[in-house]
Every structure is written in structure tokens, then in C-alpha cells.
Amino acid sequence: MERSIVTVAEGKKSFSRLINNALEKREEVIVTRRGKPVVVMVPYDEYRHSKRIDGYRKIMQARAVFLKADISADEIYKESKRQLEEKD
């Protein structure tokens, strides 16, 4: 994926062009303020994909913790269900 870096001021002037570049050229646009990155513009499907991967990574980390603690998925399910029923 290509990448471009723009300041906030440049981004304001060229917002439509930057959106088009992100969509059509699959370009990652990094917006900086005072020389530091503050925002990244990417196509929405790329964003959704990264969120899915992040969610999967969190699930795998939790799974590793539960396996290390010798807690089964069935125990987690039953305890979660019990706690949800208590709230009602």
C-alpha cells in the first residue's frame, strides 16, 4: 500500500483528493500535527479488516491465558451465563 504524509493544513485544503487517493490508489494517508502523526486515513474495508484481525488477536490472547490457568471453554460459558442471569 502506498503512503503519503500531509499536515492538518494540507489535509484541509485537499480533503477530497486525499479521500480519492485512499479509495482509488489504495493509499494510506498519514495526517500530522506539529510533525507528529495524529490520524491515518485508509479505505473503510482496510479498517474493518484490521479491526477483525485485532479482535481475533485478543481472542487468541485470552485463550492462551485460560489454557495456562487450565480453565475450559465450558467453564467460561457457564460462569458467563450465570453472571448475565444475575444481572436480570
C-alpha positions, 0 to 999 in steps of 0.5 A: 500500500502506498503512503503519503504524509500531509499536515492538518493544513494540507489535509484541509485544503485537499480533503477530497483528493486525499479521500480519492487517493485512499479509495482509488490508489489504495493509499494510506494517508498519514495526517500530522500535527506539529510533525507528529502523526495524529490520524491515518486515513485508509479505505473503510474495508482496510479498517474493518479488516484490521479491526477483525484481525485485532479482535481475533488477536485478543481472542487468541490472547485470552485463550492462551491465558485460560489454557495456562490457568487450565480453565475450559471453554465450558467453564467460561460459558457457564460462569458467563451465563450465570453472571448475565442471569444475575444481572436480570 
